Each structure stands twice: as structure tokens, then as C-alpha cells.
Amino acid sequence: MTSSNTTTTSQNLRRIPVIQPPNSSQQRARSQLAPPTTASFPSLNSAQRAGGARKKVVLEQGCSPLDWARLNSSGQNLRGIEPHQFPLKVDKEMLKLHKQKNDCWTVLKGKVYNITPYVKFHPGGVEEIMKCAGKDGTSLFNKYHAWVNFERMLENCFIGFYIG
């Protein structure tokens, strides 16, 4: 009985095709194909180019996007306010008080973020992000980063709502 089960099982198995690398004639044919087009990326009229050419900024060591992601998910208090204060209602006068590199808030689409911990991670450099310090940075943000999900990126820096 065991041998008949084994025979039945082996007969039901399908053959798996053997995949081999292409032979040299196939490789030659591929190498004779036209090269890919040299289309500009991102396209010339895309939102990624809307701000025009920008200078490259060298970030200090430990300030890469991955370093930010690690800090953002570390559980540290990046808001800079006590949990019982959250969420704040921030008016224009209160927002203006937070425009220094070591105490920096901004508004993005009606939400207030303490971007102090993020300043040194900003790919455009400290000088660029400080243009939004202590004020509504929505239009400037959208000019350069309309496709960026800032709500996810700054979720642990969210401190409240802008009431004008």
C-alpha cells in the first residue's frame, strides 16, 4: 500500500521548468536594441521642478531621512509640550513667539507643528526651513514639496490647530 501511494503521489507532481540564463546570441540581440530615451526626470513641467533649480545642501552626519524616521518612531517627545496640553489652539501671536532654530513652530494646512527637532534633518537645509518659522508655511511647503506627506513625516511633531 505504501508503494502505491508513493507512485500515485509522484505521478501527480508537475514538472517545474528549468530556467537558464540567456545564451550569448540572445544577449547580443539585447545589446543591439536602441538605448532608452533620455527623457528628463522629473518631467520639466512637474511639481518636483516647480521651484526651479535649488542648490544642494550637505546635511550633518546622522541627519538622513532614515535617521529622521528612526527618531520619529523612537517614542521621544518631539512635540515639546506636555501630553495634557495637547492639542493646543495656536493664534498668530503665539506662533510668532516660536521662530528660532531651537524653538521653531510652523503651520501646514491649518495644523501647527513643532519642527524644532526636524530642522537639522530638512533636505533643503536649515536656512530654507527657517523661512517657515513662526508663521504659516503652507504655500512655501507646497511650492517645493506638494507631493510630500508631511502629516506622516511630522506626525509626532503635531501640537495643535491654528486659529489665526
N, C-alpha and C positions, 0 to 999 in steps of 0.2 A: 504494500500500500504506500509505503514511503516513496518508493521509486516512481510510482505512477504520479504522485503529487509533484515530485520534482520535475518529471517530464512535462506535465501539464503547465507548471509554472514557467519553465524555461521556454516553452512554446509560445506563451502569452507575452513574453518580453519583446519589446520593439527594438530594432537595431537603431543605435544612435549614430548619425552620420559623423564621419571623421572630418574635422575642419583642418585644413592645411593652409600654410601661407601661400600667397600667390606665387606662381612661377615667374621666372625672370622676364618672359615675354609680356606677361600682364603688368609687371612693374614698369617696363619700358613704355607700354601703351599709356599708362597713367602719367608718366613723366612727360609725355608729348602733348598732354592736354593743355589748353590755354591757361595761363595763370589766372588766379582770381582777380576780379576787378579791384581797383584801388579806391573804392568808394570811401568817402570821408566818414569817419565815425567819431563822435556822433554826427548825424547829418547837419549840414550847415544851418538849417532853419529850426533845429531842435531847441527845446527849453534848456538843454545842457550847455548850449552855446550862447544863450540869451545875454549873459553878462559880458560876452566878449572874452578876449584872452586875458588870463589872470596870471600873475607871477606865481611861481612855485614857492611853497613855504616848507622849510625843513623843520619838522617837529622834534622836540627833545626826546631822548630815549625814554621809552615807557609810555609814550603818548599816541600809540597807533589806535586805529579803530578797534582792534581786538583788545587792547588794553582798556579802552573805554567800556567795551562790552563786559569785560571781566569786573571792572569797578562797579558798573551799573547793576550787575547782578550779585554783588557781594553782600548785600544786606546792610551796608553802611547807610547812615542818614545823609543822603545827598541833598535833601530839601533845605537843611539848615534851619528848620523850625521844629518846635516840639510837636509831637503827634496830636496833642489836644488842641493845637492852634489850627490844624488842617481841616478844611481848606480855608485859606484866607480870602477876604474880599479886599482887593487892592485898588486904590484910587490913583489918580495921576500923581498927586503929591507924594504918596508913599512910594510909588515906583521910582520917582526921581531920586530918592534917597539911596538907591541901590545901583550905582553906576560906576563903581570902582572894580578893578580887576579882582580884588579879594572880597568883594561883596557886589555881585552882579546879578540883577534880575532883568528879564525881558518878557514881553508879551508876544505870543504867537497865536493868532486866531482866537483871541479873547481869553486865552489861558496864560497864567503867569508861571514862569519857570525861574528857579534859582539856577542860573547857568554857571555860577562860580566854579563848581568842580569840573565843568566841561571846557572852560575857556582854553586851557592849555592843550586840549585834545582837538580843537577845531582845525580842520584841514586847511582852512584859509589863513590861519594864524590868529594870534591874539588881537592884533590891530583891527582886523576885519570884524571879528565877532563883537568887539567893544563898540562898534558903531551902533549896535542894538542895545547897549547897556542903559538901563534906566528908562527905557521907552518901548513903544510898540515896534517890534522888529519884523512884523508880518510881511510888509511889502519888500523889504530888503531880502528877507529869507526867500520869499517866492521868486525874486529876481534870479537868484543863483541856485536855489535848491527846491524848486516846486515839486519835484518827484520824491523828495526825501520824506520818510515817515518820522517826523520829529516827535510825534506823540509817543511812539515806541522808544525812540532813541533817548528821549529825555523823561521817560515815564517816572523815574524816581527823583526827578528834579521839579516835578509839578507841585506848586504850592498853593494855587488857588485861581480865582477868577478876577479878571479886570473889570472894574465897574466905572472906569473913566474918570 
